[in-house]
Amino acid sequence: MDLFDTPDKEEILKHVVLLRGFVVPVENEVLPALATVITLAPLRHMITPGGFAMSVATTSCGDLGWVSDKNGYRYAACDPLTGKAWPAMPASFKQLAKQAASMAGFENFEPDACLINRYEVGARMGLHQDKDERDFSQPIVSVSLGVPAMFQMGGFARADKVMKLPLYHGDLVVWGGESRLRFHGVLPIKAGSHPVLGECRINLTFRKAG
């Protein structure tokens, strides 16, 4: 049977695949690994090139980490907060991302960066494209943990109509191919609580950055 026909897997747009609850079976490995990464590279509110603090708190793991400051958006090998290399990507993270990408039709995905965003109540992410990476042939793998979020997937211009997609703990979205540069974002997070992560949403975004 085609896995796209199962209720847990849906191609919501061309080359945009939703995997409901995909992370739940391995959350006992993923959540402790996440806590370790955050201990080594603490979450922080980065500054945009325009001088504004982001509403989400951010950190990274892997060979490269995403950073933002007055000099722009980019990837860096070292954490500017600690001056050290970013924590290694946990094996459970990499296996999760590779399996999800494969299930979505993107074989041989080798992520070298995982951006970690913490959304507290009211935090949001405006519509944007993931375009700081070198190779747009590689997909984006996005994991939702904690309280629910309303994800937006748009077109190839910021003003294009958007699809609103509720995401819950353990859900995962993969997009690539002709949809790789779609605008996407997250509406302000509403109050809620998760038994492990508390009153926040954590998003893990896996990329091939280098």
C-alpha positions as semicolon CSV with decimal commas, in nm:
position;residue;x (nm);y (nm);z (nm)
1;M;0,000;0,000;0,000
2;D;0,122;0,350;-0,081
3;L;0,217;0,512;0,248
4;F;0,068;0,839;0,123
5;D;-0,271;0,668;0,157
6;T;-0,230;0,609;0,531
7;P;-0,402;0,856;0,764
8;D;-0,072;0,959;0,926
9;K;0,089;1,075;0,604
10;E;-0,045;1,337;0,368
11;E;0,100;1,529;0,076
12;I;-0,071;1,860;0,142
13;L;0,094;2,038;-0,152
14;K;0,332;1,918;-0,422
15;H;0,646;1,803;-0,238
16;V;0,506;1,916;0,101
17;V;0,439;1,616;0,326
18;L;0,276;1,610;0,669
19;L;0,361;1,319;0,900
20;R;0,123;1,322;1,196
21;G;0,268;1,198;1,526
22;F;0,585;1,078;1,357
23;V;0,809;1,175;1,650
24;V;0,597;1,029;1,931
25;P;0,741;0,673;1,914
26;V;1,096;0,809;1,963
27;E;1,029;1,107;2,189
28;N;1,194;0,928;2,484
29;E;1,520;0,954;2,289
30;V;1,463;1,293;2,127
31;L;1,355;1,494;2,432
32;P;1,656;1,408;2,656
33;A;1,890;1,475;2,363
34;L;1,721;1,812;2,314
35;A;1,773;1,900;2,681
36;T;2,143;1,816;2,651
37;V;2,188;2,037;2,345
38;I;2,017;2,331;2,516
39;T;2,242;2,289;2,821
40;L;2,552;2,310;2,600
41;A;2,423;2,590;2,375
42;P;2,159;2,791;2,565
43;L;1,854;2,933;2,393
44;R;1,873;3,306;2,325
45;H;1,674;3,578;2,148
46;M;1,883;3,670;1,844
47;I;1,878;4,016;1,693
48;T;1,757;4,067;1,337
49;P;1,962;4,272;1,089
50;G;1,709;4,550;1,152
51;G;1,795;4,558;1,520
52;F;1,489;4,383;1,666
53;A;1,496;4,090;1,909
54;M;1,327;3,780;1,767
55;S;1,020;3,664;1,961
56;V;1,146;3,305;1,946
57;A;1,448;3,191;2,144
58;T;1,701;3,006;1,930
59;T;1,996;2,769;1,938
60;S;2,145;2,505;1,707
61;C;2,332;2,179;1,688
62;G;2,531;2,011;1,412
63;D;2,830;2,115;1,205
64;L;2,672;2,455;1,141
65;G;2,431;2,674;1,333
66;W;2,200;2,947;1,211
67;V;2,274;3,295;1,345
68;S;2,129;3,642;1,306
69;D;2,274;3,980;1,399
70;K;2,331;4,325;1,250
71;N;2,549;4,162;0,982
72;G;2,264;3,947;0,850
73;Y;2,136;3,591;0,850
74;R;2,389;3,313;0,797
75;Y;2,533;2,984;0,917
76;A;2,840;2,968;1,140
77;A;3,056;2,683;1,270
78;C;3,077;2,834;1,621
79;D;2,815;2,952;1,866
80;P;2,863;3,330;1,906
81;L;2,733;3,307;2,263
82;T;2,990;3,055;2,386
83;G;3,265;3,088;2,124
84;K;3,266;2,709;2,095
85;A;3,158;2,473;1,819
86;W;2,788;2,399;1,822
87;P;2,696;2,074;2,000
88;A;2,711;1,768;1,778
89;M;2,379;1,667;1,629
90;P;2,242;1,380;1,841
91;A;2,215;1,048;1,661
92;S;1,843;1,035;1,741
93;F;1,794;1,373;1,571
94;K;1,977;1,272;1,255
95;Q;1,803;0,936;1,229
96;L;1,464;1,102;1,273
97;A;1,532;1,361;1,003
98;K;1,669;1,107;0,755
99;Q;1,378;0,866;0,804
100;A;1,121;1,142;0,768
101;A;1,285;1,278;0,453
102;S;1,296;0,930;0,302
103;M;0,931;0,867;0,382
104;A;0,846;1,198;0,214
105;G;1,032;1,093;-0,101
106;F;1,367;1,264;-0,042
107;E;1,633;0,996;-0,024
108;N;1,989;1,040;0,103
109;F;1,918;1,352;0,308
110;E;2,223;1,430;0,522
111;P;2,141;1,721;0,755
112;D;2,436;1,912;0,893
113;A;2,238;2,175;1,086
114;C;1,943;2,167;1,323
115;L;1,789;2,499;1,419
116;I;1,602;2,485;1,751
117;N;1,336;2,748;1,818
118;R;1,139;2,786;2,141
119;Y;0,802;2,959;2,108
120;E;0,641;3,087;2,426
121;V;0,287;3,230;2,436
122;G;0,255;3,507;2,177
123;A;0,578;3,421;1,993
124;R;0,547;3,395;1,618
125;M;0,750;3,355;1,300
126;G;0,667;3,580;1,009
127;L;0,642;3,445;0,656
128;H;0,990;3,378;0,520
129;Q;1,186;3,150;0,288
130;D;1,467;2,919;0,401
131;K;1,730;3,042;0,159
132;D;2,053;3,071;0,357
133;E;2,149;2,717;0,258
134;R;2,379;2,638;-0,034
135;D;2,189;2,347;-0,188
136;F;1,818;2,396;-0,250
137;S;1,789;2,040;-0,384
138;Q;1,788;1,921;-0,021
139;P;1,458;1,932;0,172
140;I;1,362;2,099;0,497
141;V;1,250;1,871;0,780
142;S;1,051;2,050;1,054
143;V;0,953;1,888;1,386
144;S;0,686;2,022;1,624
145;L;0,710;1,949;1,997
146;G;0,510;2,081;2,292
147;V;0,199;2,298;2,266
148;P;0,013;2,325;1,933
149;A;0,096;2,578;1,664
150;M;-0,076;2,710;1,354
151;F;0,171;2,667;1,070
152;Q;0,137;2,868;0,750
153;M;0,257;2,743;0,412
154;G;0,235;2,996;0,131
155;G;0,355;3,037;-0,223
156;F;0,668;3,184;-0,375
157;A;0,586;3,548;-0,301
158;R;0,514;3,682;0,045
159;A;0,171;3,809;-0,062
160;D;0,055;3,472;-0,200
161;K;-0,236;3,296;-0,032
162;V;-0,134;3,076;0,262
163;M;-0,256;2,739;0,383
164;K;-0,306;2,717;0,760
165;L;-0,210;2,384;0,913
166;P;-0,250;2,302;1,284
167;L;0,053;2,115;1,417
168;Y;0,061;1,914;1,738
169;H;0,327;1,750;1,953
170;G;0,515;1,495;1,745
171;D;0,400;1,618;1,404
172;L;0,655;1,662;1,129
173;V;0,647;1,850;0,797
174;V;0,889;1,791;0,509
175;W;0,911;2,017;0,206
176;G;1,149;2,027;-0,087
177;G;1,166;1,985;-0,463
178;E;0,960;2,249;-0,639
179;S;0,819;2,359;-0,301
180;R;1,159;2,411;-0,136
181;L;1,139;2,794;-0,144
182;R;0,777;2,838;-0,042
183;F;0,713;3,110;0,214
184;H;0,613;2,971;0,553
185;G;0,565;3,090;0,909
186;V;0,393;3,036;1,243
187;L;0,103;3,237;1,386
188;P;0,130;3,359;1,749
189;I;0,134;3,068;1,992
190;K;-0,171;3,034;2,215
191;A;-0,163;2,939;2,582
192;G;-0,132;2,570;2,651
193;S;0,079;2,316;2,834
194;H;0,273;2,000;2,755
195;P;0,358;1,750;3,033
196;V;0,731;1,758;2,956
197;L;0,799;2,084;2,772
198;G;0,559;2,303;2,968
199;E;0,395;2,613;2,821
200;C;0,599;2,634;2,502
201;R;0,645;2,490;2,158
202;I;0,983;2,364;2,040
203;N;1,054;2,345;1,667
204;L;1,349;2,148;1,529
205;T;1,433;2,237;1,170
206;F;1,682;2,014;0,991
207;R;1,871;2,146;0,690
208;K;2,167;2,066;0,468
209;A;2,332;2,404;0,512
210;G;2,691;2,359;0,398
